[in-house]
Amino acid sequence: MAIIITDECINCGACEPECPNTAIYEGGVEWSWGGGTELKGDVQLLDGSTASADESQTPVSDEFYYIVTTKCTECNGFHEEPQCAAVCPVDCCIPDPDHEETEEVLLGKKAFMHGE
């Protein structure tokens, strides 16, 4: 499953540089598929839709750091555990029960974003 940041977030920013997928953003900051990935131009996403890798997407949160669920791989293929959760001083990076994914799916997302 993907990781979410709860509203207990203190906006310290410790998690953001730890994400190998650039799936973590400061509240209010727009994100893109291409940010921190190998995706370029128009890409067909894993759900079958198409998006521009460079097109800015609406922030998930305006108040707290947030994780883009579709870019989160729980650090599978990079680290033994989710690095955001490992460095969070208030333990607000937790598994998202609304987005449960198998290790196979998470590794597929990694391969999709990083051209592997």
C-alpha angles and dihedrals in degrees: 000000000000122000123246131197112230126217089260085081112129092199093241092145095221092129100052101073091043095064112101091198098048087237095140122083137174114257112278094017117124118233136206137202091238095053107109094350138090092247115123136172119352111350133188106232124220091258090058097255123120128233139168110253091220099044113115114243127208115267115255090219134020094194110041140028109277140195122228100230095207091056096044116102096169083246090289109166091021109054141006092247139014105286095208090061092045094057101034109115094202100039094239096137102091138156112279108233090198092062109045113170133174122241087251091057092046091051089048089055090050091051091047094052098039101038097244 
